């Protein structure tokens, strides 16, 4: 039951106190519908609604009044104009005695236009002019006829009036007449303007320009917009000459607004494509404009060029081409022999900066696979291309610095960053770098011509006016005087703020330095680095160390220009301080720079080097993808890509360090930057970074395991498929490259010490780097051998881990271990090693076992505990690197240093031709690859020796070792810091060729007397006495290019590059590929060429007998007993060793270990350790050795003299190997 039940079943009454009408059919009191009923809330809503209705009513009334007022005004104006027209027509009819009418004007055009009547007075003309400009409407065809009629009448009237005050009452109506005329001419393509009217109206504009030139110049924007329309849509009645005359009319009067006229002339008219097509010729235009005023008008438009190229690049290119044409026209016959003026340089630099990326992409449009028709990738118009190519001219580039004569250049002016000389240096640097960017294929020519240039000093700088200043010294002092150079040289901690955006720079010294000023200083520095890098390629050591004057050239006219360009060694020391601090920050703070790195516009000096990035469209142009790939640059250095900047700094720093390595001129410790590191924890930190790198690399390999070198081949090498398919494949390869670049940046962020070791290893002491190298190898062994570094322990682990069987039933462990075991015949060590171990690849890192087979085909006795492997490796190297005939894999230079036989591949090809192989057939290619595989295997053998710490007595040429060191530039500076062939390296290859090129470089006469051209002849020696010669071009059509005094440096650099890089490229790359499979290239990049030779064959220094004695092991009766006393014979041995010369000690060491040099970190790292044991008591018996285990078998001599005599006799006679 319900407890609330009252017994009453009626529904209780509910009273609504809210005032709402519950009857939906009830009417609202005022007759309006009230959907909500009555109440306070509804009352408020009703009030708001009524207020809104009243506001709308007011707006409707206001709008209606506006419409009425507008209509009344329009109607009134129309009526007024009609009245004025009637009045104007009546006056003209009266003046012409009834002849004036529109029908007559249309029928008798010639009569009215060629023989117009005149007004009686100027006042009458002015009255009609005022009426005309008040009622004329450009879209009214009859008004246009009135204007055409008045143009002839007014000109005849005013021509016959002696003078009129154009600055008084005439100015305003004439100005309005000019505006209306331009508006009418803008409709030239519409039916409103009859064709016959265009000519008279243009004549009117020319006439008005003579009357009110200043006011017309202010209308230049509209004026040249109309001229553009008339030029591109010219009617047959309009001649080209009359059009040119009208274009020039505004430019001829010199007023305060003339520069404005020239500015809009360039912006609106000089952007018309292919003007010669419309005008017939540009000569009349070029001969009449004021070139200097045009230059002055374009000078301040840098931001305009940058913004305009984003919208319409072609317009900027046409403007640039016309400007260059006008400049050449002004110079006339001197155009190719005279340096451009500073104004021209500034304008062209600004215009090229904004379009450089597009020009360089379109200048050499020779890719058949680029199937896109986008205008940004279309070939340049021949006119534009011809004008741009004219910029790359030897006389004009060489003479750039000669423009500075008028400034009375002095060293003090260059030191003042605000002086005219310094400002002109910045302009010249910008222009030169722009040319390098736009014409990359002419880069060497441009650098050489710049290098050949000179400025002229004043009498205050050296005491004799007119002394030449080489370009290198000029830009060096301009660079050194900059605030950036000074700050970076003084303190390496001040570099980072200068590489960040201005707003992020915390250094108060640079707070007031704008980004533009910073860019200008960086531009000068960058050009100097470019030029000095080029000069070092052709400067020999004698010139480098000549210690010339810091600023000027010598008065000796017979001194070579290269020698004149040499900087004093004290200046080079200052330069290295700058480069050291800058280079260190670029790598140490790479994470900070990448964090701020942003994509910037094409303006600034970014356009010198920027190239393009990956697009999402899979069929986009490959060139565009490559171009955008380097858009990101240094945030505080507008426009310089980070990768390029790192490479340039690193490359130059390495080149100077190479000079110092060959012939020391910098103080000890100069290159070290240990103060910036915690050296106690440096090695563990580097090892940790290497482990992180391996971890990231493993992750990268999982995602990109299919990225092989083959996928990066260019279509020109013969990819299969259509052009579109080839392009897609190339894009995919580039996309993967970009992914690798992103991974590389990640590595740079997590491994700054590692990056410094790879790119600038000389910052760290050599001994520290060797320890890092050995630690890397040890970690690699642990990783590959799963913790079992000892060879026997590794073999045991393999046997235990692979207990299964192969398909043929053999145990899996046996298969693994058998591939690391080989039977080697003594008479063919290298060939047997190649057959047995080539297929192992990088598996050669694991322990190998060797069984030697003697000449009777019997296995030699002995257990390989490491000693036989050492003998095997030393035997392979001594046999393979033996240069006995012309078919050897390696050759020796005059110092008996080895390098790959540069003619080996050509020899193989010639032999294949003789035996009948078809060139480029499968069999042909396989035979060539077989030769290259031997080079690859030799690289692995040398790598194995370094990996195991086994020293071999093989000495390589420095230029060849230098390629090892630069192979590992896999960091940011891979391409830029790679091997650069130079004249000094040629000395290690061919002393005779080196001397000949030196004589050519320094020849005081005309080198054309030698009848040289840009070709080179290879002599291919063949078995027997025969040989074959092949002549090759050093550059395109080189046989037609003579060697002159001006281009001989380029010729010398091409010869060096061919001999050192191009000719032995296949052999060298194969060797380095094999070497890199065992020793990671990044590890080798930690050392220079001299240090790498030390890694291979040991220390060239004095033999430390005390160190050798501390780490020698004794066996047999020589074993040290509990008394710690050495055997008397051992004491005699060390006594004899102490008294020997270092050369004799090296012979003893070579006798025992097969190498005359000590290990890098001392004899504690000799593997196996140096050992001595007794052999007999026979005093006549000679000492013998087991070089495979570094064991000396020393008879128990009782006399020091006998011991010395027998030991030296055995050493000098080469007493044989005795395996016991």
Secondary structure as GFF3:
##gff-version 3
##sequence-region A 1 1220
A	DSSP	alpha_helix	40	95	.	.	.	ID=ss1
A	DSSP	alpha_helix	102	107	.	.	.	ID=ss2
A	DSSP	alpha_helix	109	114	.	.	.	ID=ss3
A	DSSP	alpha_helix	122	135	.	.	.	ID=ss4
A	DSSP	alpha_helix	141	160	.	.	.	ID=ss5
A	DSSP	alpha_helix	169	185	.	.	.	ID=ss6
A	DSSP	alpha_helix	196	211	.	.	.	ID=ss7
A	DSSP	alpha_helix	213	218	.	.	.	ID=ss8
A	DSSP	alpha_helix	220	232	.	.	.	ID=ss9
A	DSSP	alpha_helix	240	252	.	.	.	ID=ss10
A	DSSP	alpha_helix	258	264	.	.	.	ID=ss11
A	DSSP	pi_helix	265	269	.	.	.	ID=ss12
A	DSSP	alpha_helix	275	279	.	.	.	ID=ss13
A	DSSP	alpha_helix	283	288	.	.	.	ID=ss14
A	DSSP	alpha_helix	291	299	.	.	.	ID=ss15
A	DSSP	alpha_helix	302	311	.	.	.	ID=ss16
A	DSSP	alpha_helix	313	331	.	.	.	ID=ss17
A	DSSP	three_ten_helix	332	334	.	.	.	ID=ss18
A	DSSP	alpha_helix	342	363	.	.	.	ID=ss19
A	DSSP	three_ten_helix	375	377	.	.	.	ID=ss20
A	DSSP	alpha_helix	382	389	.	.	.	ID=ss21
A	DSSP	alpha_helix	394	398	.	.	.	ID=ss22
A	DSSP	three_ten_helix	400	407	.	.	.	ID=ss23
A	DSSP	alpha_helix	411	415	.	.	.	ID=ss24
A	DSSP	alpha_helix	420	438	.	.	.	ID=ss25
A	DSSP	three_ten_helix	440	442	.	.	.	ID=ss26
A	DSSP	alpha_helix	443	452	.	.	.	ID=ss27
A	DSSP	beta_strand	454	456	.	.	.	ID=ss28
A	DSSP	alpha_helix	459	462	.	.	.	ID=ss29
A	DSSP	beta_strand	468	470	.	.	.	ID=ss30
A	DSSP	alpha_helix	471	480	.	.	.	ID=ss31
A	DSSP	alpha_helix	483	490	.	.	.	ID=ss32
A	DSSP	three_ten_helix	492	494	.	.	.	ID=ss33
A	DSSP	alpha_helix	495	498	.	.	.	ID=ss34
A	DSSP	three_ten_helix	502	504	.	.	.	ID=ss35
A	DSSP	three_ten_helix	508	510	.	.	.	ID=ss36
A	DSSP	alpha_helix	515	538	.	.	.	ID=ss37
A	DSSP	alpha_helix	541	544	.	.	.	ID=ss38
A	DSSP	alpha_helix	561	564	.	.	.	ID=ss39
A	DSSP	alpha_helix	569	588	.	.	.	ID=ss40
A	DSSP	alpha_helix	590	596	.	.	.	ID=ss41
A	DSSP	beta_strand	598	599	.	.	.	ID=ss42
A	DSSP	alpha_helix	606	609	.	.	.	ID=ss43
A	DSSP	alpha_helix	622	627	.	.	.	ID=ss44
A	DSSP	beta_strand	632	633	.	.	.	ID=ss45
A	DSSP	alpha_helix	642	662	.	.	.	ID=ss46
A	DSSP	three_ten_helix	674	676	.	.	.	ID=ss47
A	DSSP	three_ten_helix	679	681	.	.	.	ID=ss48
A	DSSP	alpha_helix	682	703	.	.	.	ID=ss49
A	DSSP	three_ten_helix	709	712	.	.	.	ID=ss50
A	DSSP	three_ten_helix	715	717	.	.	.	ID=ss51
A	DSSP	alpha_helix	723	750	.	.	.	ID=ss52
A	DSSP	alpha_helix	752	759	.	.	.	ID=ss53
A	DSSP	three_ten_helix	761	763	.	.	.	ID=ss54
A	DSSP	alpha_helix	766	784	.	.	.	ID=ss55
A	DSSP	alpha_helix	791	801	.	.	.	ID=ss56
A	DSSP	alpha_helix	812	818	.	.	.	ID=ss57
A	DSSP	beta_strand	821	825	.	.	.	ID=ss58
A	DSSP	three_ten_helix	826	828	.	.	.	ID=ss59
A	DSSP	alpha_helix	829	837	.	.	.	ID=ss60
A	DSSP	three_ten_helix	838	845	.	.	.	ID=ss61
A	DSSP	beta_strand	849	853	.	.	.	ID=ss62
A	DSSP	alpha_helix	867	880	.	.	.	ID=ss63
A	DSSP	beta_strand	890	892	.	.	.	ID=ss64
A	DSSP	beta_strand	898	900	.	.	.	ID=ss65
A	DSSP	alpha_helix	904	914	.	.	.	ID=ss66
A	DSSP	alpha_helix	922	948	.	.	.	ID=ss67
A	DSSP	alpha_helix	958	967	.	.	.	ID=ss68
A	DSSP	alpha_helix	983	989	.	.	.	ID=ss69
A	DSSP	alpha_helix	991	1002	.	.	.	ID=ss70
A	DSSP	three_ten_helix	1007	1010	.	.	.	ID=ss71
A	DSSP	beta_strand	1015	1021	.	.	.	ID=ss72
A	DSSP	beta_strand	1027	1033	.	.	.	ID=ss73
A	DSSP	three_ten_helix	1038	1040	.	.	.	ID=ss74
A	DSSP	alpha_helix	1048	1057	.	.	.	ID=ss75
A	DSSP	pi_helix	1058	1062	.	.	.	ID=ss76
A	DSSP	alpha_helix	1065	1078	.	.	.	ID=ss77
A	DSSP	alpha_helix	1081	1084	.	.	.	ID=ss78
A	DSSP	alpha_helix	1089	1097	.	.	.	ID=ss79
A	DSSP	alpha_helix	1105	1110	.	.	.	ID=ss80
A	DSSP	beta_strand	1113	1115	.	.	.	ID=ss81
A	DSSP	three_ten_helix	1116	1118	.	.	.	ID=ss82
A	DSSP	alpha_helix	1128	1139	.	.	.	ID=ss83
A	DSSP	alpha_helix	1142	1153	.	.	.	ID=ss84
A	DSSP	three_ten_helix	1163	1165	.	.	.	ID=ss85
A	DSSP	beta_strand	1171	1174	.	.	.	ID=ss86
A	DSSP	beta_strand	1184	1186	.	.	.	ID=ss87
A	DSSP	three_ten_helix	1187	1189	.	.	.	ID=ss88
A	DSSP	beta_strand	1191	1194	.	.	.	ID=ss89
A	DSSP	alpha_helix	1200	1213	.	.	.	ID=ss90
###
